[in-house]
Amino acid sequence: DTAVSQTPKYLVTQMGNDKSIKCEQNLGHDTMYWYKQDSKKFLKIMFSYNNKELIINETVPNRFSPKSPDKAHLNLHINSLELGDSAVYFCASSPQGGGEKLFFGSGTQLSVL
Amino acid sequence: DAKTTQPTSMDCAEGRAANLPCNHSTISGNEYVYWYRQIHSQGPQYIIHGLKNNETNEMASLIITEDRKSSTLILPHATLRDTAVYYCIVRSGGSNYKLTFGKGTLLTVNP
């Protein structure tokens, strides 16, 4: 069983479209995250949710809206996609807000044309 | 959180120990040292972490100097599958923490 799973793995879309990336974890963790890895390979945190509540929002444009229907899921919806949104997006989870280990998904490669 | 400095890249022969250094001279007393790695096209993977004592698990050993200003991650018998970018991260405790990834070290294990 995959601990943290993201779908889709690849996402190719046109500028201006709206798209969603789904993330699910079966580890029973309380905290989930979205990270973005750009073309220069820098990995930056975007959001963190703890028990469905937003705890970290790293100055991400409001076109990005995370949604956590329950603590096992954290989806990322992106409106009006721009070229600069092209990146690999990683979902992760940890046992608690201060958990020592983050478990990452395999990533979603988003290409905006 | 304290900043870290790592070499951009390193090479290691298969079967030999890989020693990856990390400087964190501004680390404070309550900050932990974490190591993650990212194999190409995969998500980052937790390796090990420590506060001031040396730590060992099934993947690696972590040696932290007595003044805690630097540390070394040791992969005792590197394999080709250990080729990856290794990130040394320093973070404080607390409930609303975030891991800040730097550029890391690209370790290439050669046959």
Backbone of each chain as ProteinMPNN parsed JSONL, in Angstrom:
{"seq_chain_A": "DTAVSQTPKYLVTQMGNDKSIKCEQNLGHDTMYWYKQDSKKFLKIMFSYNNKELIINETVPNRFSPKSPDKAHLNLHINSLELGDSAVYFCASSPQGGGEKLFFGSGTQLSVL", "coords_chain_A": {"N_chain_A": [[0.833, -1.203, 0.0], [0.515, 2.19, -0.865], [1.813, 4.867, 0.992], [1.547, 7.71, 0.961], [-0.289, 9.062, -1.471], [-0.574, 10.572, -4.639], [-2.538, 12.09, -7.149], [-3.112, 13.503, -10.361], [-0.145, 11.84, -11.726], [1.152, 13.108, -13.775], [0.412, 16.206, -15.316], [-0.746, 18.074, -17.839], [-1.539, 21.147, -19.169], [-3.361, 24.022, -20.408], [-2.583, 27.516, -20.27], [-4.479, 29.543, -18.058], [-6.407, 27.691, -17.455], [-8.218, 25.76, -14.933], [-7.181, 23.53, -12.444], [-6.92, 20.497, -10.479], [-5.107, 18.785, -7.911], [-4.914, 15.74, -6.275], [-4.489, 14.359, -3.001], [-3.821, 11.741, -0.799], [-3.396, 10.152, 2.331], [-2.603, 7.176, 4.062], [-1.65, 6.767, 6.557], [-2.59, 7.549, 8.94], [-1.873, 10.017, 9.88], [-1.822, 13.328, 11.354], [-1.128, 15.718, 10.175], [-0.739, 17.4, 7.106], [0.891, 18.367, 4.025], [1.709, 20.631, 1.344], [4.253, 20.873, -1.018], [6.33, 22.674, -3.297], [8.391, 22.093, -6.068], [10.598, 23.721, -7.999], [11.955, 24.459, -11.304], [14.623, 24.785, -10.81], [15.052, 23.035, -8.877], [14.603, 23.723, -6.228], [12.983, 23.091, -3.204], [10.051, 24.035, -1.809], [7.922, 24.86, 0.897], [4.401, 25.115, 0.704], [1.784, 24.958, 1.85], [0.387, 23.907, 5.004], [-1.61, 21.66, 6.778], [-3.307, 20.851, 9.737], [-5.159, 18.417, 11.155], [-7.319, 19.127, 9.448], [-7.213, 21.866, 9.599], [-5.848, 24.928, 8.492], [-2.469, 25.661, 8.983], [-0.028, 26.598, 8.086], [0.72, 28.957, 5.642], [2.464, 29.823, 3.034], [2.728, 32.509, 1.806], [1.509, 32.107, -0.667], [0.135, 32.59, -3.921], [-3.326, 33.569, -4.132], [-4.607, 32.116, -6.027], [-4.096, 29.546, -5.614], [-5.661, 27.073, -3.842], [-5.893, 25.17, -1.114], [-7.633, 22.256, 0.009], [-9.071, 20.435, 2.588], [-10.882, 17.819, 3.104], [-11.026, 15.837, 5.004], [-8.833, 14.503, 7.555], [-7.213, 12.762, 6.22], [-6.94, 13.536, 3.669], [-5.695, 15.965, 1.404], [-6.25, 18.249, -0.859], [-5.217, 20.085, -3.762], [-6.172, 22.909, -5.365], [-5.924, 24.775, -8.292], [-6.409, 27.838, -9.713], [-6.812, 29.609, -12.842], [-4.335, 28.995, -14.275], [-0.852, 29.681, -14.663], [2.164, 30.169, -16.64], [4.353, 30.11, -14.936], [3.59, 28.415, -12.963], [4.317, 25.92, -13.556], [5.825, 23.06, -12.413], [7.018, 20.589, -10.036], [4.814, 19.18, -7.81], [4.62, 18.255, -4.491], [3.015, 16.251, -2.16], [2.818, 15.722, 1.356], [2.959, 14.075, 4.561], [2.815, 14.07, 8.155], [3.163, 12.762, 11.53], [2.319, 14.578, 13.593], [1.872, 18.108, 14.1], [4.401, 18.856, 14.797], [5.873, 16.739, 13.948], [8.581, 14.444, 13.543], [9.247, 13.131, 11.202], [8.673, 13.525, 7.787], [6.573, 12.167, 5.376], [6.657, 11.711, 2.012], [4.751, 12.038, -1.002], [4.916, 10.777, -4.411], [4.934, 12.825, -6.155], [3.572, 15.312, -8.435], [3.859, 16.196, -11.674], [3.45, 19.19, -13.075], [2.711, 20.798, -16.033], [2.397, 23.764, -17.65], [1.166, 25.094, -20.535]], "CA_chain_A": [[0.0, 0.0, 0.0], [1.244, 3.449, -0.918], [1.503, 5.612, 2.199], [1.056, 9.013, 0.524], [-0.502, 8.918, -2.91], [-1.02, 11.764, -5.335], [-3.009, 11.919, -8.521], [-2.397, 12.605, -11.273], [1.312, 11.921, -11.686], [1.495, 14.125, -14.771], [-0.711, 17.081, -15.627], [-0.39, 19.04, -18.864], [-2.729, 21.957, -19.371], [-3.161, 25.332, -21.018], [-2.686, 28.711, -19.415], [-5.826, 30.026, -17.788], [-7.281, 26.61, -16.985], [-8.27, 25.416, -13.51], [-6.892, 22.111, -12.256], [-6.772, 20.025, -9.095], [-4.249, 17.637, -7.609], [-5.443, 15.096, -5.079], [-3.522, 13.683, -2.147], [-4.401, 10.927, 0.263], [-2.426, 9.391, 3.119], [-3.227, 6.106, 4.849], [-0.767, 6.562, 7.711], [-3.234, 8.029, 10.163], [-1.208, 11.246, 10.322], [-2.681, 14.491, 11.596], [-0.674, 16.901, 9.452], [-0.419, 17.206, 5.689], [1.608, 19.503, 3.447], [2.026, 20.731, -0.072], [5.518, 21.477, -1.353], [6.534, 22.921, -4.723], [9.784, 22.016, -6.485], [10.661, 24.406, -9.283], [12.897, 23.93, -12.302], [15.963, 24.801, -10.221], [15.04, 21.947, -7.89], [14.361, 24.156, -4.865], [11.766, 22.52, -2.644], [9.521, 25.035, -0.897], [6.615, 24.552, 1.46], [3.313, 25.997, 0.32], [0.725, 24.904, 2.857], [0.333, 22.809, 5.945], [-2.89, 21.503, 7.461], [-3.307, 19.952, 10.87], [-6.554, 18.064, 11.441], [-8.181, 19.885, 8.535], [-7.07, 23.309, 9.788], [-4.658, 25.531, 7.881], [-1.525, 26.181, 9.961], [1.041, 27.296, 7.378], [0.434, 29.428, 4.293], [3.707, 30.527, 2.758], [2.571, 33.597, 0.838], [1.2, 31.512, -1.967], [-0.965, 33.344, -4.566], [-4.631, 33.02, -3.758], [-5.094, 31.196, -7.062], [-3.899, 28.205, -5.059], [-6.533, 26.88, -2.701], [-5.903, 23.81, -0.581], [-8.882, 21.852, 0.661], [-8.889, 19.214, 3.355], [-12.194, 17.323, 3.512], [-10.786, 15.094, 6.242], [-7.399, 14.605, 7.821], [-6.473, 11.861, 5.341], [-6.91, 14.09, 2.31], [-5.405, 17.387, 1.206], [-6.242, 18.484, -2.302], [-4.734, 21.405, -4.165], [-6.863, 23.426, -6.541], [-5.219, 25.932, -8.833], [-7.201, 28.591, -10.69], [-6.148, 30.498, -13.799], [-2.944, 28.553, -14.309], [0.136, 30.507, -15.357], [3.361, 29.43, -17.045], [5.239, 29.963, -13.776], [3.105, 27.377, -12.056], [4.926, 24.652, -13.969], [6.711, 22.585, -11.342], [6.573, 19.327, -9.447], [4.151, 19.432, -6.539], [4.691, 17.097, -3.611], [2.208, 16.169, -0.956], [3.52, 15.018, 2.418], [2.235, 14.023, 5.827], [3.612, 13.756, 9.336], [2.273, 12.341, 12.606], [1.716, 15.714, 14.257], [2.405, 19.361, 13.574], [5.844, 18.921, 15.005], [6.388, 15.406, 13.705], [9.97, 14.402, 13.112], [9.416, 12.602, 9.861], [7.698, 13.779, 6.748], [6.457, 11.139, 4.349], [6.29, 12.408, 0.795], [4.24, 11.339, -2.158], [5.864, 10.672, -5.524], [4.94, 14.075, -6.909], [2.754, 15.567, -9.621], [4.561, 17.129, -12.546], [2.498, 20.071, -13.747], [3.263, 21.571, -17.139], [1.436, 24.726, -18.162], [1.619, 25.476, -21.885]], "C_chain_A": [[0.862, 1.245, 0.0], [0.83, 4.311, 0.258], [0.891, 6.975, 1.873], [0.921, 8.94, -0.994], [-1.079, 10.192, -3.492], [-1.517, 11.379, -6.714], [-3.399, 13.265, -9.099], [-0.888, 12.707, -11.104], [1.82, 12.985, -12.664], [0.231, 14.915, -15.107], [-0.213, 18.126, -16.615], [-1.644, 19.822, -19.208], [-2.355, 23.307, -19.978], [-3.234, 26.425, -19.963], [-4.151, 29.108, -19.249], [-6.786, 28.96, -17.294], [-7.228, 26.482, -15.461], [-8.043, 23.913, -13.378], [-6.761, 21.773, -10.774], [-5.815, 18.855, -9.028], [-4.761, 17.056, -6.291], [-4.336, 14.393, -4.308], [-4.256, 12.958, -1.039], [-3.286, 10.221, 1.02], [-3.17, 8.382, 3.993], [-2.402, 5.771, 6.085], [-1.404, 6.983, 9.024], [-2.615, 9.306, 10.701], [-2.196, 12.393, 10.465], [-2.356, 15.668, 10.688], [-0.309, 16.552, 8.021], [0.114, 18.506, 5.104], [1.55, 19.457, 1.921], [3.356, 21.474, -0.219], [5.582, 21.657, -2.868], [8.031, 22.838, -5.018], [9.891, 22.595, -7.892], [11.752, 23.813, -10.175], [14.334, 23.926, -11.791], [16.092, 23.807, -9.08], [14.922, 22.425, -6.443], [13.01, 23.651, -4.406], [11.247, 23.474, -1.579], [8.141, 24.64, -0.391], [5.599, 25.58, 0.981], [2.288, 26.101, 1.447], [0.966, 23.747, 3.816], [-1.021, 22.824, 6.63], [-2.702, 20.525, 8.608], [-4.755, 19.667, 11.254], [-7.542, 18.974, 10.715], [-8.09, 21.398, 8.716], [-5.769, 23.815, 9.197], [-3.747, 26.076, 8.963], [-0.348, 26.9, 9.318], [0.532, 27.686, 5.993], [1.596, 30.331, 3.916], [3.555, 31.532, 1.623], [2.372, 33.061, -0.58], [0.077, 32.335, -2.595], [-2.316, 32.72, -4.254], [-5.296, 32.252, -4.887], [-4.945, 29.739, -6.601], [-4.791, 28.063, -3.834], [-6.505, 25.421, -2.269], [-7.243, 23.514, 0.066], [-8.669, 20.506, 1.326], [-10.247, 18.723, 3.836], [-12.144, 16.478, 4.782], [-9.282, 14.993, 6.423], [-6.57, 13.654, 6.967], [-6.304, 12.42, 3.932], [-6.56, 15.575, 2.342], [-5.246, 17.606, -0.288], [-5.779, 19.903, -2.58], [-5.433, 21.821, -5.446], [-6.156, 24.694, -7.001], [-6.09, 26.573, -9.92], [-6.302, 29.371, -11.634], [-4.656, 30.193, -13.897], [-2.068, 29.451, -15.162], [1.37, 29.66, -15.693], [4.268, 29.136, -15.845], [4.775, 28.933, -12.762], [3.674, 26.014, -12.411], [5.985, 24.251, -12.958], [6.279, 21.179, -10.973], [6.005, 19.642, -8.07], [4.134, 18.141, -5.729], [3.758, 17.276, -2.427], [3.011, 15.396, 0.086], [2.622, 14.969, 3.65], [3.21, 13.736, 6.952], [2.67, 13.477, 10.5], [1.571, 13.493, 13.322], [2.316, 16.969, 13.645], [3.896, 19.49, 13.75], [6.516, 17.604, 14.746], [7.782, 15.398, 13.13], [10.105, 13.987, 11.663], [8.287, 13.076, 8.968], [7.737, 12.624, 5.764], [5.906, 11.812, 3.102], [5.644, 11.469, -0.216], [5.257, 11.377, -3.287], [5.823, 11.889, -6.442], [3.986, 14.104, -8.093], [3.491, 16.596, -10.465], [3.537, 17.904, -13.357], [3.218, 20.876, -14.823], [2.168, 22.465, -17.696], [1.953, 25.266, -19.494], [1.008, 26.803, -22.322]], "O_chain_A": [[1.821, 1.35, 0.765], [-0.363, 4.481, 0.512], [-0.142, 7.353, 2.426], [1.911, 8.774, -1.708], [-1.966, 10.812, -2.905], [-0.992, 10.469, -7.356], [-3.966, 14.094, -8.388], [-0.41, 13.593, -10.396], [2.805, 13.671, -12.393], [-0.867, 14.363, -15.172], [0.631, 18.957, -16.282], [-2.688, 19.24, -19.503], [-1.182, 23.674, -20.045], [-3.861, 26.271, -18.915], [-4.948, 29.016, -20.182], [-7.856, 29.276, -16.773], [-6.335, 27.012, -14.799], [-8.636, 23.12, -14.11], [-6.525, 22.644, -9.936], [-5.72, 18.046, -9.951], [-5.007, 17.781, -5.326], [-3.371, 13.897, -4.89], [-5.182, 13.488, -0.426], [-2.33, 9.742, 0.41], [-4.21, 8.682, 4.578], [-2.443, 4.651, 6.594], [-0.824, 6.795, 10.094], [-2.815, 9.642, 11.868], [-3.239, 12.437, 9.813], [-3.209, 16.524, 10.454], [0.343, 15.541, 7.758], [-0.164, 19.595, 5.607], [1.37, 18.404, 1.309], [3.563, 22.54, 0.36], [4.974, 20.899, -3.623], [8.843, 23.436, -4.311], [9.351, 22.041, -8.85], [12.378, 22.808, -9.84], [15.167, 23.16, -12.275], [17.119, 23.75, -8.403], [15.116, 21.634, -5.519], [12.014, 23.764, -5.121], [11.91, 23.703, -0.567], [7.303, 24.15, -1.148], [5.905, 26.767, 0.868], [1.973, 27.19, 1.926], [1.639, 22.766, 3.5], [-1.519, 23.882, 7.016], [-2.027, 19.505, 8.47], [-5.49, 20.577, 11.634], [-8.475, 19.511, 11.312], [-8.816, 22.14, 8.054], [-4.715, 23.206, 9.379], [-4.189, 26.875, 9.788], [0.274, 27.743, 9.965], [-0.015, 26.859, 5.264], [1.708, 31.456, 4.404], [4.204, 31.398, 0.586], [2.994, 33.518, -1.539], [-0.846, 32.745, -1.89], [-2.437, 31.501, -4.128], [-6.424, 31.783, -4.735], [-5.585, 28.832, -7.133], [-4.685, 28.85, -2.893], [-7.023, 24.545, -2.962], [-7.901, 24.404, 0.603], [-8.158, 19.565, 0.719], [-10.722, 19.17, 4.88], [-13.113, 16.42, 5.539], [-8.529, 15.365, 5.524], [-5.342, 13.73, 6.985], [-5.604, 11.836, 3.105], [-7.051, 16.333, 3.179], [-4.253, 17.207, -0.897], [-5.927, 20.799, -1.749], [-5.302, 21.167, -6.481], [-5.835, 25.57, -6.198], [-6.453, 25.933, -10.907], [-5.184, 29.746, -11.284], [-3.821, 31.056, -13.627], [-2.469, 29.918, -16.228], [1.591, 28.594, -15.118], [4.868, 28.066, -15.748], [5.493, 28.62, -11.812], [3.527, 25.059, -11.648], [6.919, 25.004, -12.682], [5.312, 20.643, -11.515], [6.657, 20.301, -7.261], [3.702, 17.09, -6.202], [3.729, 18.326, -1.785], [3.796, 14.514, -0.263], [1.655, 15.722, 3.763], [4.303, 13.217, 6.723], [1.514, 13.898, 10.477], [0.38, 13.409, 13.624], [3.175, 16.888, 12.766], [4.576, 20.146, 12.961], [7.608, 17.353, 15.256], [8.128, 16.254, 12.316], [11.006, 14.459, 10.969], [7.113, 13.035, 9.336], [8.808, 12.163, 5.371], [4.829, 12.406, 3.127], [5.948, 10.277, -0.275], [6.338, 11.945, -3.134], [6.593, 11.973, -7.399], [3.641, 13.073, -8.669], [3.72, 17.724, -10.03], [2.848, 17.348, -14.213], [4.212, 21.549, -14.55], [1.135, 21.981, -18.159], [3.047, 25.826, -19.564], [1.279, 27.274, -23.427]]}, "seq_chain_B": "DAKTTQPTSMDCAEGRAANLPCNHSTISGNEYVYWYRQIHSQGPQYIIHGLKNNETNEMASLIITEDRKSSTLILPHATLRDTAVYYCIVRSGGSNYKLTFGKGTLLTVNP", "coords_chain_B": {"N_chain_B": [[15.025, 29.216, 11.711], [18.265, 27.626, 11.701], [20.743, 28.145, 9.14], [22.151, 25.96, 6.669], [25.152, 24.575, 5.248], [26.275, 22.816, 2.51], [28.362, 20.674, 0.491], [28.186, 20.987, -3.071], [28.286, 18.738, -4.705], [29.271, 15.254, -4.605], [31.314, 12.342, -4.992], [31.299, 8.763, -4.807], [32.61, 5.504, -4.398], [31.055, 2.456, -5.239], [30.069, 0.318, -2.608], [31.827, 1.417, -0.805], [32.16, 3.595, 2.081], [30.074, 6.432, 2.301], [30.54, 9.734, 3.126], [28.899, 12.448, 4.101], [29.164, 15.832, 4.524], [27.978, 18.547, 6.63], [27.589, 21.885, 7.427], [26.493, 23.821, 10.124], [26.739, 26.298, 11.601], [25.368, 28.238, 13.017], [23.529, 27.048, 14.598], [21.091, 26.588, 17.141], [20.384, 25.807, 20.63], [18.012, 24.273, 20.803], [17.565, 23.184, 18.363], [17.202, 20.69, 15.917], [19.031, 18.383, 13.842], [18.316, 17.296, 10.677], [18.238, 14.797, 8.124], [17.423, 14.281, 4.805], [16.765, 12.609, 1.7], [16.614, 12.751, -1.887], [15.833, 10.825, -4.41], [16.201, 10.654, -7.921], [13.355, 11.844, -9.618], [11.62, 11.112, -7.604], [9.807, 11.527, -4.487], [11.08, 13.356, -1.626], [12.848, 11.554, 0.946], [12.857, 10.622, 4.278], [15.782, 10.244, 6.29], [17.35, 10.292, 8.75], [17.623, 11.76, 12.047], [18.886, 14.026, 14.586], [19.79, 15.421, 17.815], [21.965, 16.074, 19.682], [23.419, 13.829, 20.305], [25.142, 11.099, 18.697], [23.564, 9.247, 16.114], [22.118, 6.231, 14.872], [20.6, 4.291, 12.36], [18.818, 1.902, 10.331], [19.408, 2.845, 7.853], [21.471, 4.779, 7.894], [24.191, 6.546, 9.577], [24.472, 9.239, 11.877], [26.653, 11.705, 12.674], [27.307, 14.104, 15.004], [29.093, 16.975, 15.766], [30.747, 17.922, 18.843], [30.374, 20.608, 19.5], [28.189, 21.06, 18.028], [28.16, 22.399, 15.627], [28.552, 21.306, 13.193], [27.868, 18.422, 11.133], [27.918, 14.965, 10.084], [26.705, 12.802, 7.683], [26.646, 9.375, 7.354], [26.774, 6.846, 5.045], [27.177, 3.57, 5.258], [27.872, 1.485, 3.433], [27.81, 2.241, 0.423], [25.495, 2.006, -2.272], [24.538, 1.737, -5.754], [21.953, 2.589, -5.826], [21.848, 4.499, -3.92], [22.474, 6.876, -5.038], [21.63, 10.186, -5.152], [20.111, 13.348, -4.203], [21.114, 14.779, -1.247], [19.809, 16.199, 1.607], [20.557, 18.366, 4.205], [19.066, 19.533, 7.05], [18.167, 21.973, 9.391], [16.13, 22.429, 12.124], [13.856, 23.893, 14.456], [12.141, 22.78, 17.408], [8.664, 22.395, 18.324], [5.203, 22.965, 17.493], [4.142, 23.977, 15.095], [5.916, 23.637, 12.909], [8.092, 23.926, 10.03], [9.799, 22.297, 7.421], [12.666, 23.468, 5.902], [14.104, 23.228, 2.902], [17.365, 23.188, 1.542], [19.871, 23.499, -1.021], [21.189, 21.1, -1.066], [23.307, 18.11, -1.4], [24.489, 16.535, -4.217], [24.959, 13.249, -4.388], [26.831, 10.95, -6.071], [27.042, 7.635, -6.724], [29.428, 5.529, -7.858], [30.048, 2.717, -10.042]], "CA_chain_B": [[15.855, 28.013, 11.722], [19.644, 27.863, 11.268], [21.06, 27.79, 7.769], [23.13, 24.889, 6.513], [26.015, 24.627, 4.079], [26.685, 21.49, 2.07], [28.995, 20.684, -0.836], [27.22, 20.839, -4.161], [28.284, 17.369, -5.212], [30.292, 14.339, -4.119], [31.33, 11.028, -5.618], [31.666, 7.671, -3.914], [32.656, 4.211, -5.072], [30.1, 1.465, -4.734], [30.6, -0.539, -1.554], [32.584, 2.21, 0.167], [31.349, 4.487, 2.905], [29.873, 7.798, 1.825], [30.502, 10.662, 4.251], [28.369, 13.714, 3.601], [29.292, 16.838, 5.585], [27.034, 19.657, 6.68], [27.907, 22.911, 8.413], [25.355, 24.581, 10.662], [27.453, 26.988, 12.68], [24.473, 29.116, 13.792], [22.508, 26.212, 15.222], [20.837, 26.917, 18.535], [20.303, 24.646, 21.498], [16.817, 23.44, 20.65], [17.402, 22.829, 16.954], [17.578, 19.362, 15.503], [19.605, 18.19, 12.505], [17.607, 16.281, 9.907], [18.719, 14.459, 6.789], [16.503, 13.685, 3.84], [17.355, 12.461, 0.383], [15.655, 12.711, -2.983], [16.268, 10.079, -5.585], [15.652, 11.268, -9.124], [11.94, 11.637, -9.963], [10.85, 10.624, -6.465], [9.668, 12.473, -3.394], [12.115, 13.248, -0.589], [12.732, 10.437, 1.878], [13.528, 10.833, 5.566], [16.865, 9.308, 6.58], [17.738, 10.239, 10.154], [17.74, 13.077, 12.672], [19.487, 14.001, 15.908], [19.912, 16.694, 18.527], [23.386, 16.236, 19.997], [24.086, 12.54, 20.327], [25.223, 10.4, 17.423], [22.419, 8.386, 15.894], [22.267, 5.215, 13.83], [19.441, 3.463, 12.049], [19.089, 0.913, 9.281], [19.832, 3.507, 6.627], [22.675, 5.605, 7.972], [24.613, 7.063, 10.873], [24.608, 10.686, 11.945], [27.662, 12.124, 13.65], [27.193, 15.536, 15.28], [30.25, 17.398, 16.561], [30.398, 18.276, 20.221], [29.849, 21.982, 19.531], [26.977, 20.972, 17.197], [28.215, 23.306, 14.489], [28.601, 20.55, 11.947], [27.49, 17.017, 11.253], [28.253, 14.124, 8.936], [25.862, 11.647, 7.42], [27.466, 8.271, 6.85], [26.164, 5.661, 4.459], [28.335, 2.705, 5.481], [28.227, 0.714, 2.24], [26.981, 2.884, -0.594], [25.118, 1.261, -3.473], [24.147, 2.61, -6.865], [20.633, 3.136, -5.518], [21.996, 5.631, -2.992], [22.679, 8.1, -5.813], [20.494, 11.054, -4.825], [20.436, 14.621, -3.557], [20.98, 14.642, 0.201], [19.526, 17.488, 2.232], [20.771, 18.551, 5.636], [18.108, 20.567, 7.449], [18.138, 22.263, 10.818], [14.859, 23.035, 12.484], [13.549, 23.936, 15.882], [10.981, 22.009, 17.809], [7.429, 23.161, 18.317], [4.126, 22.255, 16.809], [3.86, 24.474, 13.749], [7.211, 23.784, 12.249], [8.177, 23.596, 8.618], [11.131, 21.932, 6.961], [13.157, 24.321, 4.829], [15.118, 22.508, 2.147], [18.355, 23.96, 0.803], [20.225, 22.94, -2.324], [21.603, 19.722, -0.884], [24.503, 17.545, -2.038], [24.245, 15.428, -5.145], [25.893, 12.141, -4.21], [26.837, 9.995, -7.171], [27.754, 6.409, -6.382], [29.969, 4.978, -9.104], [30.339, 1.274, -9.976]], "C_chain_B": [[17.24, 28.327, 11.155], [19.837, 27.45, 9.825], [22.095, 26.68, 7.764], [23.93, 25.095, 5.253], [26.484, 23.227, 3.761], [27.446, 21.613, 0.751], [27.944, 20.428, -1.91], [27.138, 19.397, -4.634], [29.438, 16.578, -4.605], [30.189, 13.045, -4.909], [31.769, 9.996, -4.6], [31.679, 6.389, -4.724], [31.676, 3.25, -4.419], [30.776, 0.557, -3.706], [31.414, 0.189, -0.509], [31.635, 3.067, 0.993], [31.259, 5.861, 2.248], [29.71, 8.693, 3.043], [30.085, 12.028, 3.737], [28.401, 14.751, 4.718], [28.213, 17.912, 5.49], [27.497, 20.624, 7.77], [26.651, 23.651, 8.835], [25.846, 25.349, 11.866], [26.555, 27.877, 13.528], [23.372, 28.339, 14.497], [22.32, 26.603, 16.682], [20.478, 25.648, 19.309], [19.122, 23.727, 21.276], [16.572, 22.995, 19.213], [17.971, 21.45, 16.654], [18.231, 19.4, 14.117], [18.878, 17.026, 11.841], [18.33, 16.031, 8.588], [17.602, 13.78, 6.012], [17.29, 13.45, 2.549], [16.253, 12.395, -0.667], [16.31, 12.012, -4.162], [15.531, 10.652, -6.79], [14.212, 10.835, -9.388], [11.116, 11.034, -8.833], [10.682, 11.744, -5.445], [10.791, 12.32, -2.392], [11.798, 12.131, 0.398], [13.513, 10.768, 3.145], [14.618, 9.795, 5.762], [17.07, 9.18, 8.085], [17.692, 11.644, 10.735], [18.366, 12.924, 14.054], [19.566, 15.382, 16.508], [21.369, 16.946, 18.898], [24.138, 14.916, 20.072], [24.163, 11.962, 18.921], [24.052, 9.427, 17.33], [22.72, 7.398, 14.773], [20.928, 4.533, 13.616], [19.805, 2.55, 10.887], [19.596, 1.555, 7.993], [21.201, 4.154, 6.745], [23.043, 5.886, 9.422], [24.769, 8.573, 10.771], [25.583, 11.017, 13.06], [27.562, 13.634, 13.797], [28.376, 15.929, 16.16], [29.799, 17.89, 17.921], [29.843, 19.696, 20.326], [28.592, 22.13, 18.68], [27.016, 21.89, 15.991], [28.36, 22.595, 13.163], [28.197, 19.106, 12.208], [27.903, 16.279, 9.985], [27.26, 12.979, 8.85], [26.731, 10.567, 6.806], [26.57, 7.167, 6.318], [27.267, 4.609, 4.442], [28.794, 1.916, 4.253], [27.354, 1.211, 1.089], [26.714, 1.947, -1.774], [24.696, 2.248, -4.554], [22.8, 3.279, -6.578], [20.685, 4.27, -4.5], [22.309, 6.928, -3.724], [21.434, 8.971, -5.677], [21.016, 12.417, -4.379], [20.127, 14.469, -2.077], [20.858, 16.029, 0.828], [19.788, 17.422, 3.734], [19.903, 19.733, 6.063], [18.179, 20.732, 8.957], [16.806, 22.921, 11.136], [14.634, 22.977, 13.981], [12.344, 23.062, 16.165], [9.742, 22.874, 17.805], [6.412, 22.514, 17.411], [3.909, 22.734, 15.38], [5.132, 24.686, 12.953], [7.06, 23.574, 10.756], [9.618, 23.225, 8.314], [11.509, 22.831, 5.801], [14.317, 23.615, 4.147], [16.061, 23.487, 1.461], [18.637, 23.3, -0.533], [20.686, 21.493, -2.225], [22.899, 19.364, -1.583], [24.079, 16.428, -2.968], [25.334, 14.385, -4.945], [25.743, 11.188, -5.387], [27.668, 8.8, -6.746], [28.143, 5.735, -7.693], [30.295, 3.492, -8.975], [31.835, 1.01, -9.944]], "O_chain_B": [[17.389, 29.163, 10.263], [19.184, 26.527, 9.337], [22.823, 26.488, 8.737], [23.457, 25.713, 4.3], [27.023, 22.529, 4.621], [27.209, 22.543, -0.021], [26.948, 19.741, -1.68], [26.054, 18.892, -4.928], [30.436, 17.141, -4.155], [29.129, 12.695, -5.427], [32.505, 10.296, -3.66], [30.862, 6.205, -5.626], [31.501, 3.243, -3.2], [31.898, 0.093, -3.906], [31.671, -0.356, 0.565], [30.466, 3.239, 0.649], [32.24, 6.378, 1.713], [28.852, 8.449, 3.892], [30.837, 12.686, 3.019], [27.743, 14.578, 5.745], [27.624, 18.149, 4.435], [27.762, 20.215, 8.901], [25.845, 24.056, 7.998], [25.434, 25.096, 12.999], [26.927, 28.238, 14.645], [22.386, 28.926, 14.944], [23.289, 26.913, 17.376], [20.293, 24.575, 18.734], [19.214, 22.526, 21.532], [15.498, 22.488, 18.887], [19.071, 21.1, 17.082], [18.011, 20.323, 13.333], [18.832, 15.917, 12.374], [18.948, 16.93, 8.017], [16.942, 12.855, 6.485], [18.355, 14.034, 2.346], [15.114, 12.032, -0.374], [17.211, 12.543, -4.811], [14.381, 11.079, -6.686], [13.887, 9.648, -9.386], [10.031, 10.503, -9.072], [11.337, 12.782, -5.534], [11.401, 11.253, -2.313], [10.637, 11.811, 0.649], [14.683, 11.146, 3.086], [14.43, 8.619, 5.45], [16.975, 8.083, 8.635], [17.721, 12.621, 9.987], [18.376, 11.833, 14.623], [19.429, 16.388, 15.812], [21.948, 17.942, 18.463], [25.359, 14.886, 19.919], [23.349, 12.294, 18.059], [23.611, 8.861, 18.33], [23.478, 7.695, 13.849], [20.21, 4.235, 14.57], [20.972, 2.445, 10.511], [20.154, 0.869, 7.136], [22.003, 4.093, 5.813], [22.325, 5.525, 10.355], [25.144, 9.111, 9.729], [25.378, 10.666, 14.222], [27.715, 14.365, 12.818], [28.634, 15.29, 17.181], [28.634, 18.229, 18.128], [28.954, 19.963, 21.135], [28.001, 23.208, 18.621], [25.974, 22.134, 15.383], [28.294, 23.23, 12.111], [28.185, 18.638, 13.347], [28.198, 16.889, 8.956], [27.012, 12.278, 9.831], [27.466, 10.816, 5.851], [25.725, 6.626, 7.032], [28.217, 4.746, 3.671], [29.993, 1.708, 4.067], [26.287, 0.658, 0.822], [27.591, 1.201, -2.209], [24.523, 3.439, -4.296], [22.542, 4.395, -7.03], [19.675, 4.927, -4.248], [22.401, 7.981, -3.093], [20.33, 8.56, -6.035], [22.22, 12.606, -4.202], [19.022, 14.08, -1.697], [21.693, 16.906, 0.606], [19.298, 16.533, 4.43], [20.005, 20.816, 5.487], [18.243, 19.754, 9.701], [16.411, 23.878, 10.469], [15.167, 22.109, 14.674], [11.622, 22.659, 15.252], [9.788, 24.002, 17.314], [6.74, 21.609, 16.644], [3.519, 21.936, 14.528], [5.384, 25.76, 12.406], [6.027, 23.103, 10.282], [10.547, 23.786, 8.894], [10.764, 22.946, 4.827], [15.378, 23.425, 4.741], [15.63, 24.481, 0.877], [17.778, 22.634, -1.11], [20.583, 20.741, -3.194], [23.509, 20.188, -2.265], [23.394, 15.49, -2.561], [26.493, 14.611, -5.293], [24.653, 10.684, -5.658], [28.855, 8.932, -6.445], [27.291, 5.416, -8.523], [30.763, 3.048, -7.926], [32.257, -0.145, -9.888]]}, "name": "protein", "num_of_chains": 2, "seq": "DTAVSQTPKYLVTQMGNDKSIKCEQNLGHDTMYWYKQDSKKFLKIMFSYNNKELIINETVPNRFSPKSPDKAHLNLHINSLELGDSAVYFCASSPQGGGEKLFFGSGTQLSVLDAKTTQPTSMDCAEGRAANLPCNHSTISGNEYVYWYRQIHSQGPQYIIHGLKNNETNEMASLIITEDRKSSTLILPHATLRDTAVYYCIVRSGGSNYKLTFGKGTLLTVNP"}
